[in-house]
Amino acid sequence: MKIDKELVMRSVVEVVEEDELEPLLQRGARVYCGYETSGPVHIGTMLTVQKLIDFQNAGLDVVVLFADLHTLMNKKGSLDWIEKMTEYWRHAFISLGLDPKKTTFVRGSEFQLSPEYLSDVLSLGSNITVKRATRSMQEIARDLEHAHVSQIIYPIMQVVDIKHLHVDIAYGGIEQRKIHMLAREELEKIGYKKPVCIHTPLLVSLRGPGEKMSSSNPETIISIHDAPDRIREKINKAYCPAGETENNPILDIFRFFLFAKNSNIVIKRPDKFGGTVAFSSYSELESAYAHGLHPKDLKNACAEYLTDYLRPVRDYFESHQDILSILKR
């Protein structure tokens, strides 16, 4: 099967290294992304799921690692809670459009306690300094200033995951870059090839670039379970300065989600404000916004299309209420 490189590269900000990617696209490749399974799935995670769907549609083999032990090590909850959340996350990804028949779902605990895996962790642990391991965790760890030993082991395990999942490509948000570079530096020492690393950007908080997106603050994110009225409320309140195309969360939603599912975006306006206008690409929409398209018109269209984007999630969980109940601690 021919791999669609254009689809592989959509929304990507970095490939390390692109010349190494080319032969993989010629023969076929296995790509993975790992997730800590804590809390409801929201728009930040949606970006990586959308990218996995792109990879799948492009012809790559997709592996999703639900890193339950990593979640525990990074102090995100009890093991019992994490295991329940892992099942919820699998259903959430399917509801977002990832094809379960073409996806390999793996729990970290299924292989990370094997003697072979632990031997590789200990071997790399003897090669990697505490300073290097700590530096690789800077973008993803909680309270790294008071790091626990588990948070130092964490990146070493993530490197070893690549070998034991037998993947060619490590994919993640750009916050994963330091750990991925650690993998490229160290994996050959335990008899495995350097992975190609593909990164997508982090989304801007709905409150703008000065505030971190966080599931603990619902006003900074959109949950996949938000009702249409709640989506519209959040979009209407979101940071969206007129004419500004950088660090604009509303434009991010169009770029990474809505154009992925729609070949044409229609923005409805009264005739006195220019009438209805349509865009066949994100670049056209961005240019129009930079040259005077009103924030209110952009937000109205965003809320409408995002509600439609998440309709399959609402429909899916209507018939899986038992899974949704997991979120109620």
Secondary structure by P-SEA (a helix, b strand, c coil): ccccccccccccccccccccaaaaaaccccccccccccccccaaaaaaaaaaaaaaaabbbbbbbcaaaaaaaaccccaaaaaaaaaaaaaaaaaaccccccbbbbbcccccccaaaaaaaaaaaacccaaaaaaaacccccccccccccccaaaaaaaaaaaaacccbbbbcccaaaaaaaaaaccccccccccbbbbbbbbccccccccccccccccccccccccaaaaaaaaaacccccccccccaaaaaaaccccccccbbbbbbccccccbbbbccaaaaaaaaaacccaaaaaaaaaaaaaaaaaaaaaaaaacccccccccc
